[in-house]
Amino acid sequence: MKILFIVTGSIAASRCYEILERLKDHKVEVDCIITSAAKKLISISKLRNNITGKIYTDLSENKQKMLHINLSRKNDIIAVCPATANTIAKFANGYGDNLASNTLLASNKPIVFIPAMNSEMWENKINKKNISYLKSVGVDFFGPKIGKLKCGEYGMGRIENTKLIFNYLISKLKSNKKFINKKCLITAGPTIENIDPIRYIANHSSGKQGYEIANELSKSGAEVILISGPTNIQPPSNVRLFKVNTADEMLGRIKKVNKKIDIAIFSAAVADFKIKKRNTKKVKKENFKSLQLKKNVDILKTISMLKTYRPKYIVGFSAETGGKINGHKKLKEKKCDMIIYNQISDGNKVFGLDKNKISIITKNKVTNYPKTSKIKCAKYIVDSIYEQIRIK
């Protein structure tokens, strides 16, 4: 287990000694980045005695090019402790002006901020906005709490209890390994079926939810294969991405990679129909009278009904304008282990947006979640899958 520990210039920086000592006793490997402001508040030699890894400062990258990338890649999580309002603001707004902020921007690993600052700084509307934004994109915060502050005032902004911080970091490390040695297959985005070289038919889908699930599984230690229809999304790192267009192409690719899959999540909005005979030349609109369609293959049902190479745990998606009974029906008819249900309505417009409202349906349970970011929905889904396979 490895942590990259970033110490910033909060007056609470001295609390790091005890936290790092506990991590060392627990055999957690730690590398440290010390910002220029933090160097004025702590003893680097004392800190060195409390970690098994190395200490880095802004000068370190002069000797090791691409250090900010290498540090984020070789550690399991990044903890910013204590986190100042300044460092939070930099990350929220994409600033990279030192080793710490560049490493955060380059990271593909879970990030947690453990704040400590004056209560007025904590409650400042701009700071609150920055924190809210970072939480919405999947960054975790632990603390602060109410108490006596180093400045002598009393209020919200005191760094959390050392033991609680230690326990939290250990929990995050374990969570990062939940799906280690698990092979996961995810489909995402729409499929498109050409009418002619210019036009096509498809179902609504941006692919955002599927990509976030792939990202969350990857961060949890899984080997992830992502099969995606056309999207405009940057794929998550640490996944094998295969791009397809049609439903037949998606099924063909699934069959090629569907070997010893532990978890398969079918979030793609596969087009229900395709053109019986695709035109090789553009059909002028005045010549359009009707479209001759035929049903596409039901990918979810095809894979879930396999007797050989059926994934051990299958998750389907059900986007409906009707009630959850449709999700329950799909769970049974397509022999899924879990259904992610969306009721599509004026109050829950999800296509192309960053928020979603889901219900997770299994054989014995329905869990409803409030509307939230698709990043959080991905966490709910992945956590629910973990709980299900853990008790199987």
Buried (B, 14 or more C-beta within 10 A) or exposed (E): BBBBBBBBBBBBBBBBBBBBBBBBEEEBBBBBBBBBBBBEBBEEEEBEEBBEBEBBBBEBBEEEEEBBBBBBBEBBBBBBBBBBBBBBBBBBEEBBEBBBBBBBBBBEBBBBBBBBBBBEBBEBEEBEEBBEBBBBEBBBBBBBEEBEBBEEEEBBBBBBBBEEBBEBBBEBBEBBEBBEEBBBBBBBBBBBBBBBEEBBBBBEBBBBBBBBBBBBBBBBBBBBBBBBBBBEBEBBEBBEBBBBBBBBBBBEBBEEEBEEBBBBBBBBBBBBBBBEEEBEEEBEEEEEEEEEBEEBEBBBBEBBEEEEEBBBBBBBBBBBEEEBEBBBBBBEEBBBBBBBBBBBEEEBEBBEEBBBBBBBBBEEEEEEBEEBBBBBBBBBBBBBBBEBBEEE
